[in-house]
């Protein structure tokens, strides 16, 4: 017996699922990168700068790939990365032990 469901929720378009997964990737990576950078910056600034440069090149490459797929997908990922960058900066600025 074939389950023949009718309605909007019965079929998920494959490209839509791919776009959702590609948007979740910057959210997870941005959050983890910000957390790791903040912890490294508190312990060893030189290591944090190296990690930040490596993360920057990774973000630029991801944005290049995402902008190639879709302009709106790349722009959304850019906004996500900018949000996490600003949040990490403000967190380090508020911490007196970090001394930016």
Buried (B, 14 or more C-beta within 10 A) or exposed (E): EEEEEEEEEEEEEEEEEEBEEBBEBBBEBBBEBBEBBBEBBBEEEEEBEEBBEEBEEEBEEBBEEBBEEBEEBBEBBBEBBEBBBEBBBEBBEEEEEBEE
